[in-house]
Amino acid sequence: MSGPEKPRLTRAERRQQTEDRILASARQKFAEVGYERTTIRAVASAAGVDPALVMQYFGSKEGLFREAIRVPGDESLPAEPAEFAELVLSILGVKLGELPGTSLPLLRSAFTHPEAAEEIRASIGRQIEQARPAIRGDNPELRAALIFSVLLGVSIGRHAFEIDYLRDATPEQITNLLRPSMQKLIEGEQPSTE
């Protein structure tokens, strides 16, 4: 006699699992080799799907990149703080890799164009609201704002200002150093006052 039968997944659940697998593979590839050298075929192979399916889900490599760096909506966020911390760090790893040609001008324009700054501010505001339920402890909105400010600051320091140590470090070095801080912000631990 075999164990209890697993419930069958709905078509929507299977699609979501496939999309999540593609996005995880894309984040890994973008972080490893950058935007320019990442191919749809390589992402598809890592996710175990056909390249045409990646195109069907995301439309283009730029569409895939946009989704890979976006924090998912509430329904897709991991409930466990440690899993959410890893998601945030994987998104940071992608942003630390080589960016598509359109990203850097948009980032730079935020300093001189109020419309671009407002677009970035609105995007971060949405991400803060989406992340809030996954953050433990007091002031989840402030904690989320700090998390996304760190991500933005590290990206700007590396790509726009090309700060030597940030520019020369690997994405893995940066995310490994940030991991404890991100976990503390997400898990709600208070720093010791002793």
C-alpha positions as CSV (number, residue, x, y, z in Angstrom):
1,M,0.0,0.0,0.0
2,S,1.4,3.4,-1.0
3,G,1.3,6.6,1.1
4,P,-1.5,9.2,0.9
5,E,-2.1,10.4,-2.6
6,K,-0.8,14.0,-3.2
7,P,-3.4,16.4,-4.4
8,R,-3.2,17.2,-8.1
9,L,-2.1,20.7,-8.9
10,T,-4.4,23.0,-10.8
11,R,-3.3,24.4,-14.2
12,A,-2.8,27.8,-12.5
13,E,-0.7,26.2,-9.7
14,R,1.5,24.4,-12.3
15,R,1.9,27.6,-14.3
16,Q,2.9,29.5,-11.2
17,Q,5.5,26.8,-10.2
18,T,7.0,26.9,-13.7
19,E,7.1,30.7,-13.7
20,D,8.8,30.7,-10.3
21,R,11.3,28.1,-11.5
22,I,12.1,30.3,-14.6
23,L,12.5,33.4,-12.4
24,A,14.8,31.7,-10.0
25,S,17.0,30.4,-12.9
26,A,16.9,33.9,-14.5
27,R,18.0,35.6,-11.2
28,Q,20.9,33.1,-10.9
29,K,22.0,33.6,-14.5
30,F,21.7,37.4,-14.5
31,A,23.7,37.5,-11.2
32,E,26.4,35.1,-12.6
33,V,27.0,36.5,-16.1
34,G,25.2,39.8,-16.3
35,Y,22.4,40.9,-18.6
36,E,24.2,41.0,-21.9
37,R,25.6,37.4,-21.6
38,T,22.5,35.8,-20.2
39,T,20.4,34.1,-22.9
40,I,16.8,33.0,-22.9
41,R,18.1,29.5,-23.9
42,A,20.4,29.3,-20.9
43,V,17.6,30.4,-18.5
44,A,15.2,27.9,-20.1
45,S,17.8,25.1,-19.8
46,A,18.5,25.9,-16.1
47,A,14.7,25.9,-15.4
48,G,14.1,22.7,-17.4
49,V,11.7,24.3,-19.9
50,D,11.6,25.2,-23.6
51,P,12.9,28.7,-24.5
52,A,9.6,29.3,-26.3
53,L,7.9,29.0,-23.0
54,V,10.1,31.6,-21.4
55,M,9.2,34.0,-24.3
56,Q,5.5,33.1,-23.9
57,Y,5.6,34.0,-20.2
58,F,7.8,37.1,-20.3
59,G,7.8,38.3,-23.9
60,S,11.5,39.3,-24.1
61,K,14.8,39.1,-22.3
62,E,14.1,42.6,-20.9
63,G,10.7,41.5,-19.7
64,L,12.3,38.6,-18.0
65,F,14.9,40.9,-16.4
66,R,12.1,43.3,-15.2
67,E,10.3,40.4,-13.5
68,A,13.5,39.0,-12.1
69,I,14.3,42.2,-10.2
70,R,10.8,42.9,-9.1
71,V,9.7,41.9,-5.6
72,P,6.6,39.6,-6.2
73,G,3.2,40.6,-4.9
74,D,1.9,39.5,-1.5
75,E,0.5,36.3,-2.8
76,S,4.0,35.2,-4.0
77,L,6.1,36.2,-1.1
78,P,7.6,33.6,1.1
79,A,5.9,33.6,4.5
80,E,9.1,32.7,6.3
81,P,11.4,35.6,7.0
82,A,14.6,33.6,6.1
83,E,13.1,32.7,2.7
84,F,12.1,36.3,2.1
85,A,15.7,37.4,3.0
86,E,17.1,35.0,0.4
87,L,14.6,36.3,-2.2
88,V,15.7,39.9,-1.5
89,L,19.4,38.9,-1.7
90,S,18.9,37.0,-5.0
91,I,17.2,40.1,-6.4
92,L,20.1,42.2,-5.2
93,G,22.5,39.7,-6.9
94,V,20.7,40.3,-10.2
95,K,20.9,44.1,-9.8
96,L,24.6,43.9,-9.0
97,G,25.3,42.0,-12.2
98,E,25.6,43.8,-15.5
99,L,22.4,45.8,-16.1
100,P,20.7,46.2,-19.5
101,G,21.6,49.4,-21.4
102,T,18.2,51.0,-20.5
103,S,18.6,50.7,-16.7
104,L,21.5,52.9,-16.0
105,P,20.1,55.9,-17.9
106,L,16.9,55.5,-16.0
107,L,18.7,55.4,-12.7
108,R,20.8,58.5,-13.6
109,S,17.7,60.4,-14.8
110,A,16.2,60.1,-11.3
111,F,18.7,62.6,-10.1
112,T,17.7,65.3,-12.7
113,H,14.1,64.5,-13.8
114,P,11.3,64.7,-11.3
115,E,9.2,62.3,-13.3
116,A,11.8,59.6,-13.3
117,A,12.4,60.1,-9.5
118,E,8.6,59.8,-9.0
119,E,8.5,56.6,-11.0
120,I,11.3,55.1,-8.9
121,R,9.7,56.4,-5.7
122,A,6.3,54.9,-6.6
123,S,7.9,51.6,-7.5
124,I,9.7,51.4,-4.2
125,G,6.5,52.3,-2.4
126,R,4.7,49.4,-4.0
127,Q,7.5,47.1,-3.1
128,I,7.4,48.3,0.5
129,E,3.7,47.5,0.7
130,Q,4.2,44.1,-0.9
131,A,7.0,43.2,1.4
132,R,5.3,44.4,4.6
133,P,3.5,41.2,5.5
134,A,6.7,39.1,5.3
135,I,8.6,41.4,7.8
136,R,8.4,40.7,11.5
137,G,8.8,43.0,14.4
138,D,8.0,46.6,15.0
139,N,7.8,49.2,12.2
140,P,7.5,46.8,9.3
141,E,7.1,49.7,6.8
142,L,10.3,51.3,8.1
143,R,12.2,48.0,8.0
144,A,11.0,47.5,4.4
145,A,12.0,51.0,3.4
146,L,15.4,50.4,4.9
147,I,15.8,47.1,3.0
148,F,14.9,48.7,-0.4
149,S,17.0,51.8,0.3
150,V,20.0,49.6,0.9
151,L,19.3,47.7,-2.4
152,L,18.9,51.0,-4.2
153,G,22.0,52.5,-2.6
154,V,24.2,49.5,-3.4
155,S,23.0,49.5,-7.0
156,I,23.6,53.2,-7.4
157,G,27.0,53.0,-5.7
158,R,28.1,50.1,-8.0
159,H,26.6,51.2,-11.3
160,A,26.1,55.0,-11.4
161,F,29.0,56.2,-9.2
162,E,31.2,53.1,-9.8
163,I,32.6,53.2,-6.2
164,D,35.8,51.2,-6.5
165,Y,35.2,48.6,-3.8
166,L,31.6,48.0,-4.8
167,R,32.4,47.9,-8.5
168,D,35.2,45.4,-8.0
169,A,33.4,43.1,-5.6
170,T,31.4,40.1,-6.9
171,P,27.7,40.0,-6.4
172,E,28.3,37.0,-4.1
173,Q,30.7,38.9,-1.9
174,I,28.2,41.8,-1.5
175,T,25.2,39.7,-0.8
176,N,27.1,37.5,1.7
177,L,28.1,40.6,3.7
178,L,24.6,42.0,3.6
179,R,22.9,38.7,4.5
180,P,23.0,39.1,8.3
181,S,21.8,42.7,8.2
182,M,18.9,41.8,5.9
183,Q,17.9,38.9,8.0
184,K,17.9,41.0,11.1
185,L,15.7,43.7,9.4
186,I,13.3,41.1,8.0
187,E,13.1,38.8,11.1
188,G,12.5,41.7,13.4
189,E,15.5,41.2,15.7
190,Q,16.4,44.3,17.8
191,P,20.1,45.1,18.1
192,S,21.6,44.5,21.5
193,T,22.1,47.7,23.6
194,E,24.8,46.2,25.8
